[in-house]
Amino acid sequence: MRTIYALARSEEPGATVDWLVNVIGFSAHSVAKGDDGQVSHAELVLGDDMIMVGQGRPGGPGIYIAVDDPDAHHDRVAAADTEITQKPTDQPYGSREYACKDPGGSDWYFGTYRP
């Protein structure tokens, strides 16, 4: 049973959900829309993990996702016209990582580090 869920706020939650599903590789578990047809809350899964995406001002420390090949992952994400904020870089703690922003302005970090 999961206890902790990462939450990403987005000014454009529909665009963020589309980006997470179509570019990053998440699957939609549940997507709720308001009376206006806009995404108000989404639950997305990647492997055994789940995140929630909701309407709001982006902020906070961001979200980190472990991937096996950050260079190939970066190339696929960059090809989707995603804003890359840090190119793939080897870190002193042994991880190779890169960072980007989703369409709604939240920070995302991808790398090989698995605590």
N, C-alpha and C positions, 0 to 999 in steps of 0.2 A: 504494500500500500504506500503510495506517495504521501509525503508530509509537506514538503517545500516545493513551491511552484515559482519559477521565474515569471515576472510580469513586465511586459514592455508596453509603455504608453506611446501612442502615436497620434499625431494630428491628422493623419490619413490612414486609419486602421485598415480599411479595405485594401489600399495599395500595399500596405505593409504585409498583410496576410497573403496577398497574391505573390509578393516578392519572396516571402518565406517559403511558400509552397512551390512556386515555379522556378525559383533561382537557387534557393538554399537546399530544398529537398524535404521540407516538413510535409506532413499529411494533416489535413483538417480533421479533427476529432469532432468539433462542434463549432458552428458559427451562428451567432445570434445577430439579427438585424433589427433596427428600430423601425418605427412607423414610416420613416423617410426612406427605408431601403438600404441605409448605410450600416456597415458593420459596427456594432456597439461592443461586442465581446466575442473573442474567438479562443478556442483551445486547440493547440497544434501539437503534434507529436513528432519526435525524431528518435528512432530507436525505442528505448524504454522510457524516454523522458518526455515531459510535457511542459509547455509554456502557455501563458495566457497573454493575449493582446487586447488592449482596450483603448478607448478614446481618451485623449488627454495630452498634456504637454510632455514631450520627451524629457528625460532627465535621469539622474542617478548614475551609478557607476558603469552601466552597460551590462551586456550578457556575453558570457564566454561559452563557446561550444568546441569540444575536442573533435578534431578531424584527423584522419590518417595522413593525408597529403595536402598540407595547406597551400602549396604552390599551385597544384591543379585546381583546388577549390577556389583560390584567389582568381585564377585566370577565368574560370567559369562565371564567377560573380562580377568581375570587372567587365566581361563581355556583355553583361546585361545592363551596362551603363550605370552601375552602382558607384557611389562616391567612395573611393578608397582613401582612408585617412592614415593608414600605415601599411606600406608594402611589406611582403613577407620578410621577416627579420629573425635571425637566430638570437635567442635570449640567453642571458648568463645562467639561467636555471635549467637550461637544456631543452627548452621548447622552441619551435619555429612557429611564428605567429604573424597574423596580419589583422587589420581592423578596417571597418567600413561603417557607413550609415545606411539605415533602411530608408525607404521613401518618406517615412513619417518623421525622420530626424533622430531616431534612437541609435546609439552606438552598439556595434556588435564586434566581438573578438573571436577569432578562430585560430586554433593552434594545436600542437601535438601534446601539450602538457595535460596529464590526467592525474590529479592528486590522489 
